[in-house]
Amino acid sequence: MPDPAPVTVVDDIEACGPRVCDDMTVEVALAVMASAHAEYLTVCDGDDQRTDLVTRVRLTALRDSPLYTDRIRLRDILAGTLPSPGARPGVLALSP
């Protein structure tokens, strides 16, 4: 009997969790993750191109922080446009 074809494992970043659009709010993203039993979401732009991954831990930490509002979208998190905890209003964080 011939050997079966070798199986190769590919680290496919596209396969990490459900694909969602970057305009999704944090609360909806957490609901999607809970229903899909996923720890990661693959975040895509308007052209359905993967832009980043986001974890449940990161979203939960943001939701539980004093910075959280129900208007924060995934693109805000990934772009690093959230204010830092001690910043004055109107001052943006330089890193997420």
Steps between C-alpha positions, in 0.01 A plus 500: 500500500651836403569766761228763523584848383682698769289740696638850531388740766474857385483783749201660333427829671179525296361199686516663844142546600203644315561778246334828598500854365702768678192719549355249750461627857685335788177374657383335176848352444491345847155355428627348173797349682278355773257343253784359286699384806798684351793664675599704191329700229655565161429868434450606138467837330221609264664304215493179709880508533641377830643788701565345842394257769334593826467282808214453741736590786584835339137587431388396848773709662393802294131448579579484871720812494387856573581591136222282363198643321250314286623697197849350488552296184764242422675741262543745791682235702722387214586855392603597854263797506371440852606748767749373755362461855663816641475718190316829476192504275597536134843341549543173313707202608809428293482124545208262562 
